[in-house]
Amino acid sequence: MLKGAAKLAPPSVKQDLQKLVTAEIITDIKQHLTNKPLDITIYTCLTTIFYTAARVGEFTTCQCDHFDPAKNITPAGGRTKTDCNGFQTTIFTLPCTKVSATGEEVQWVKQNRPTDPQTALMTHMATNDPLLDGPLLTYKGGSKHRPLSKATFLRQLKALARAARHKAVQGHGIRVGGNPQVSAAWGTFQGDESQGTMGQ
C-alpha cells in the first residue's frame, strides 16, 4: 500500500519522502563524528530535534555570535520526569517557536538504542559545560563558548551525511522523520510522575 501511495504522490511529495531522516541514518552519521566539542554538539542537536520532532531553529541560534534568551533555550529550560513505571522523559521549554511567540514544550523519552538523545545530551553537558544562562547547544571554541547556529548545524550535517553515503540531510526531514518515533514513544509514557531539573 505504501509503495502504491508513493507512486501516486506528486513529485514535490516524493522529494520530501527521499529526505526523511531515520534512526538508522543517524547511526550511520554517528560513525563519522569525532570527540571534538562541535561534533558532540552537532550530534546532540540532531538527536534532540529528531526525538522531539522540533524545528532546527528552535534549538539553534540564527547566527553563530548571537544569542537571545527570549528566543533561544538555555540549560535551565530543560527538566526530567519519571513515571511510576520508571520511564524517564526530558522536557524542554522553548521560549519561542515558529508557531508560538510565547513558546511551547517539546519532549523525548529515553531510547534503548544507539541514538538515545539522553546519552547524547549528557555527553554534551559534560564536554561543553554550557552556562546556565547561555545557549543549551553551545560548544567550546578556544577560550569561550560558541552558540550553535542553524547555518553551522546544517552545513556540518550535510558534510557528515555525505560521508555516510546519504543524501544531504534537510532540517525538515529530521523533524518529519522523528514524528513516528515521538508518537510511538509517548504511547508508553503514562502514570504519576516525579520531576527533576536538568543537571541535578
N, C-alpha and C positions, 0 to 999 in steps of 0.2 A: 504493500500500500504506500509506504513512504517513497519507494523508488518511483512509483507511478505519479505521485504528487510532485516529485522533483522534476519529472519530465514535463509536466503541465505548467510548472511555475514560470513566470516571466523571467527574462534574463537578469533583471535587477535583483530579484529574489535569489536566483541561482548563485549570483556572485556573492551575496551575503552568506549563503549556506557554505560556500567553499572556504570562508574565512573564520568560521566558528572555531573557537579555542576549546580544547578538551583537556581533561586531566592528563591524558597520555601525551599531548603536545607539551604541556607544562613540564612533565617529567623529562621529555627529550631536551627541552631548553635548559633545564637544571643541570644537565650533564656538561654544558658549555660555560657554566658560571665558575668564577673563582671565589676566593675568600676575601676579596677586596671589599671595602666598605660600600662602594657604589653598587657592586653586583649583589651584595646582600640586601640592599635597599630595593633594588630593581625586583628581585625575587619576592620580597615581602609585599611590594606593591602589586605585583602580578597575582599572587595567591589571594591577597586581600580582596582585590577587585573581583576576581573570579568567584570566590566563595561567598561574597556579599552581594554579587550582581550589581555592584555600584558602577558609576562612571569614572573614567580615568581622572577627569578634572576635579572630582570630589575628594581625591586623596593626594593630589599633586598641586603644585603652585603654577600660576600662569607664566612665571619667569623664574630663572634659577636664583636670582638675587632678590626676589620679592616674596614676602610672607605677610599675610594679613590674618590675624587671629579671628577676625569677624567672618572670614570666609574659609580659612584653612584649619583643619583639625589638628589638635595638639595631643600629646600623650594623655593629658588629663581628660580627653574626650572619649577614652576607652574604659570599659569595665567588664567584669566577668560575672556570669551567673551559672549556678549549678542546680539542676533539678533533683527531685527526690530519688531518681534512679541513677544519679551520678553523671548524667550527660552535662557537659560543660559547653557554654557558648560565650562568645565575646561580642559585646555590643559597642558600636561606635556612634557617637552623637555628632553628626556632621552639622556644622554651624550654618552652612548654606549649600543648596543643591540646585541643579538645573531647573527643577520644578517647584522648589520651595525656598523663598528668600529667608525664611525663618528656620530652615534646616529640617532634618529628619534623622531617624535612627536606621542603621543597617547592621546586620549581624551575621555571624557564621557559627557553625557547630564544629568542634574539633573533629578532624578526619583521621581515620585509621588507615592512612595511605601515605606514600612518599611526599605528596603535595600538601600535607597538613599545613594550613595557614598559621596555626598557633605556634608550631615549632619554628616556622619562618620568622614570625614576629618576635618570639623570644630571642632568637639568634640576633635579629636586628637590634633589639633593645640592648643586648649585652655588648654588641660590637660597636654600634654607633652612639649609644648613650644619649638619645635626644633629650633636649631640655624640656622640662615640664610645660613651659610657656612658649615653646618653639614648635616648629612643624613636627608632626609624628614621623613622617617619612623624610628623613634627612640622612646625610652621610658625611663622614669626616673627610675633609679635603684640606690637607695641610694642617694649619693650626686652628681651623674653625669648622663649624657645621655648615653644610650647604643644603638648602631645601631641594627636594627632588621635584624638578619642574616637569610638566606634561611633555614638553618637547624632548627633554633628555630621556625620560622614560620610554617614549615611543621610538626614539632613534636607537637606543641601546637594544630594545626588544626586537626591533626589526633585524638588527645585525645578528642577534642570538638565534632568532627563528631561522634565518638563512643558514647559519652554521649548523643548525639541527635539521637542515633539509626540509624545512616547512616554508610555505608561502608567507610573505610578510604578514605579521600579526597586526590586526587593526584593533583600536581601543573598543569599538562597538562589538567586535567579535568576542572579546573577553567577557563582557557583560552578558551578552546573549547566550554564549556557551555555558556560562556559570548558572544561568537561571534554573535549569533542571536539577543541578546539584543542590541549590538552595532549597528548592521545593521538596526534594527527597529527604534532605537532612532535617528540615523542620517538621516533617511528618512524624519524627521520632522524639522530638523535644517537647515534653509536656510535664505538668505537675508543679509542685511547690518548688520555689527557687531560693537559693541563697546568693547574695551578691558580694562582690569584692572589687576594689579599684585596681586597675592595671598596674603591674609592677609591685604589688604588695606580696 
